[in-house]
Amino acid sequence: MATTSVTANLVPTLWAKQLWKDVQDEMFWTTHGFVGEGPSFPIQKLSNLKKEAGDTIRFGLTAKLSGAGKTGDDTLEGYEEAITSYDESVTVNQIRNAVRLAGKFEEQQACYDMRADAKEKLKIWLAEYIQDQFFKTLGTSPTTNRLVYCSADHTSDVAAFDSDDKLTCAYISKAKRKAMLASPKVQPIMIKGKPHYVLVVHPYAARDLRADSTWLNAQSYAGVRSEDNPLFSGALGVWDGVIVHEHPSVRRFISASTNYVCSNLLLGCQAGAWAVAQEPFWKEDKFDYDNQVGFATGMIQGFVKTQFNSEDYGLITLYSEAVAD
């Protein structure tokens, strides 16, 4: 009787493919449809370096046309409008981690599969590393004209924030207006022909939003259960064309007045760019006369918050208080 088995040299390759799938299934950004190859996603994925050597991907950001055009038989030749563009770049680097088992006797004593557990732990580590890199980069150092303060009396400095400066529907609408009227405009995400933005908030901001009677009334009459677009999956709700999600990795920092503030993120198209030069690999090695085995994973990637003329391009930051329970 003949049997078929996987060639030993193919096992790491198969594990690497499964690991990459599992990592993306674990990540908030990918499971909710935030990442895609093209400019119409909040996070644009760039894969150029998979085909070309180097550590930097350069790409362009453009503003929409603003001219009046010509009517009738007015001459158009010589009056063409120039597209304003800016150059942006993402630099990649390698990130790795590994697990090394103590030895065959330790594996014999264990009541669980230590190798499978090592793979699971490395998957979680890599997914959280990438996910937190996105949150940290997007939530740090917002530019002046892309910032909204969730406060009636503290509109220029979070140092004076207090427990009254909460996230509400009114401030979500204010952030949306800033996105729509910005120059260049924060391009909305088109879903079934309708423009939307996505707002990702800290759990403490979500707590305060749920206490807003306007939000409660709106969600009583309109839900997101019927929407099949992944951007709606798991959302808290929708207000004024803004799909609201919560996540604990939204940046929370302490202000000069010792109050906590969170950087809630209103995202349009191309808020960030993720360059993947090498997808996750899986390596196995043996030590101590094959008594010990180690597993390593890593990838070559990089992430940047996009800017156009020194202003955040696809992002409005909403500062709100984040007092703990």
N, C-alpha and C positions, 0 to 999 in steps of 0.2 A: 504494500500500500504506500502510495506517495503522498506526502504532506507538503504544504506550502507555508513558508514563514517569511517574515520581513527580514531583509538583509540587515545585518547589524549596523552597517554604516548609514542606513536610511533612518534608523530610529531617532537620532537627534534631530534630523530634518523634520520628521513627522511631529515630534514633540514641539519643535519651534513653531510650526504652523498652527498647532493646536493652542500653544501658549499665546500667540498673537491674537487668535480669535477670542480666547478667554479674556485677555487683557482688555480688548475693545468692548467685550460684553460687560466688563466690570466698570468701565469709565462712564461717569455722568455725561461727559461731553459727546461721546460717540453713541451711546444708547438712546439719547434723546434727539438725535438728528442735527446736532450743532456743527458737526464736522463733515466737510465734503470737498471734493476736488472741483473747484470753480469759485467764482467771486460771489455767488448768491447764498453762501452759507456764513453763519457767524464766525466760524473758524475755517479758514481755507487751508486745505492740506496740499502741500507741495512735495512732489516726488522726483524732481529733476535730478537730484544727486544720486538716485539709484542707477542712472545711466551715464552720468558724467562725474569725473573726479573733482574733488574740491571740498571745502568746508563751508561755503556760503552760497545761498540761493538769492538772487536779486530778482525783484519783480516790480511792476508798476502799479500805482494807484492813480485813478483819474477822477476828475470832477465832471459832472454832467454839463452839457452845452447850455449856455445862457443867452445866446443871441436871439434877435427877433426874427431872423430869416428874411426872405424876400417874397414879395407877393406879385401876382400877375406876371407880366413880362419884364419885370425889373431885372437888371443884370445880376447874376449870381457869381459869374466868374470873376475872380479877384477879391471876392468878399467872403471867401470860405473862413469858417471859424476854427481857431486852433483849440485843440483839446489840452487842457491844463493837466499835467501829470507830475507825479513825484516818484522818486526811486526809493524802494524799501528793500531791506535785506534781512535774511535769517541765517545765523551762524549755527552750525551743528557741532555736537561733541558726542563722545561715547560715554554712556553710563552703564555700569555693570554692578552685579552683586552675585554672591555665591553662598551655597550651603554645603558643609562638609560633615558627613556622618562619622560617628566615633569609630565604628568598626562593625564587622560581621556579627560579633557576639552581642553587641548593643542592639543590632537589628533583630537578632534572634529573640532577645528578651522583650522587645517592644510588642505591645498588644495592638499596634496599628501599622500600616504601611508607611514606613519612614520616608521612602523615596517619593511616593505620591504626595505625602505631606510637604516635602521639600519643594516639589513643583508647585503645589498650591500656594505656599507662602511666597515663593518668588513671583508668581503671577500677581498676587495681591500687592506686593511691594512695587512692582513695575507700574501697575495700573495707578496706584496712589501717587507714585512719584510724578508721572506725567500729568495726572489730574491736578495735583497741587501746584505744579509748575504753571499751568494755565491760570489758575485762580490767583496765584501770587503775582504773576506778571500783569494780568489785566487789572488787578485791584490796587496796584501801587502807582503813585505819582501821576494822578490824573491831571490833564492839562487844564488851564484856567477856564477856557471857553467850552469845556465839555464836562462841567461839574455843576451839580444841583445840590443845594443844602436843604434837607428836610426840616426847615425851621423858619418861623416867621420873623424872628428877631436876631438870629445868628446866621447871617447869609454870606459871610466872608471868612470865617475862622471857626474850626471845630473845637477850638480850645474852650469856647464858652457853651458848648452843647450841654444840655441837661435832659432830664427825663421827659420833658415836654416835646422834644424834637424827634418825633416818631415818624415812621413811614406811614403814609396814608394814600388814599386814591388820588387826592388833590396833587400830591407831589409826584406820583406816577405820571399823571397827565402833564404836569409841568416839565418833567424830563422828556416826555414824548414830544412836546412842542419844541423844546430845545433841539432835539434830534432832527425834527422836520425842518426847522428854520436855520440850522447851522450852515456854515459855509466852509467846506462843502457839506452838503446834507448827509446825515447818517442814513444810508440807504436802507429802507425796510426790507424785510423778508417777505416775498410774495407767496401766499398760500391760497390756492384756488382763486387767483386773481385779486385777492385782497391783501393790503399791506399790513404787516404785523412787526412788532418788536418783541424781544424776549428780555425779561427782567429776572435775574437770578439774585435772590436775597438771602441774607443770613437768617437762621432760625429765629433769632430774637426780633429781627425786623418783620419776619412772617407772623410772629406772635402779635406784634403791634398792629399789623395790617388786618389781621383777623378781628381785632377789637374795633376797627373802623366800621361804623354802622353803614356807611355808603358801600363798602366792600361786601358786607354781609347781605345787604339787600340785593346787590347786583348778582351775587352768586346764587341767590335763591331763585332767580328767574332765568339765569343763563348758565349752562354748564359747558364742559368741554368733553364730555364722555363720547359724544357722537363723532368727534373729529378723528380721522384716521392718520393725520400727519404726526410723525414722531415728536415734533416740537410740543405737541399738546399732551404727550404721554406723561402722566404723573404730575401734571401742573396743579398748582393750588387753585387756579382759575384764570379768568381773563378780565381785564379792565381796559376800556378805551383802546382796544386793539393791541394791548400789551399782554403777552402770555407770561404768567408769573410762576417761577419755580423757586424752591428753597434748597440750600445746600450748606452744610456746616463748614465747608472750606472757604466760603466767602470771607475775604479778609476782615478781621476785627482787630482794631488797634486802640491804644489808650492815648487820649488827648492830654494837653498840658494841664487841664483842669481835673485830671485823673478820672474822667468819664470815658467809657468805652464807646467807640464809634465803629460802624461797619461800612464797608465800601460795596454797596449793592450795585450790580452791573446791568445796565440797559444796553442790549446788544442789537446791532443791525448787521448788515453784511460786512464781511471782512474786518471784524473787530480784532482778530488775531490771525497769525499765520503759523502753521505747524509744518516744519520741514522734516521729512523722514528720509534719511539717506540709506539706512539699513534697518530692516524690520528686525524684531527680536530674534536672537539666536539662542540655541541651547547647546551647551557643551557638558560633557561628562569626562571625568578624569579619575584615575585610581592612584592610591598612595600606599605606602607601607606594605610592599609586596602584595598588592591587591586586597589588603584587608579593609582599607577605607575607600570610600567613593565620595566624590564631590560633584556638585552640579552648579553651573554658572549660567546666568542669562544677562542680557543687556541689549542695547540698540544704539544706533547713532541717529540723533534727532536734535531738534532745537525749536524754540517757540519765541515769538515776538508779538508785542502789542503794536499794531500798525499805526503809523502817524502820517499825516498829510500836511505839509507846510508847518511842521512842529506842533500840530494839534492831533489828539486822538481821532482816528479816522472813522471807526465804526462803533464807537462806544461812548455812552454817557454814564458817568458815575454819580450815584445818589448816596450822599452821606446821611446816615441817620443814626440816632443814638442806639446803643446796644447794651443797655443795662441788664445784668444777669437776673434771673428769677430769684 
